[in-house]
Amino acid sequence: MVKVFLSMALLALLSKESCSKKKEAALPACIQARIDSIRAQPRWNPPARVEEYTYKGRTVYLFSAPCCDQYHAAWDGNCHYVCAPSGGMTGKGDRKCTDFAAEAKLVRTVWNDER
């Protein structure tokens, strides 16, 4: 009887906790469309990843590159190109946001291609 009571109490607690968690913020449609476009391609090597950052007071989404020597590009919520903080032949991006590593704050990983 005690086991049943404890199991039910634990289940109730876990159910309440999962219901009270905040919903993840919805992605801008154009960012989701970019992710869907990558999903439609064969899996990249290394696998694609999208991370959300706060950079200079705005939200940006950093997309990994599909392969070597290509830029890792950051886009704003309207899919306007911001910069490429890394990647390319030198690994230092396009030099338009050389302070990204120091100034940008990671909010969350939006998507990892785990196919």
Secondary structure, DSSP 8 states (H G I E B T S, - for coil): -HHHHHHHHHHHHHHHHHHHS-------HHHHHHHHHHHTS---SS--EEEEEEETTEEEEEE--SSTT-EEEEEETT--EEEEEEESSSSBTTSS-TTHHHH-EEEEEEEE---
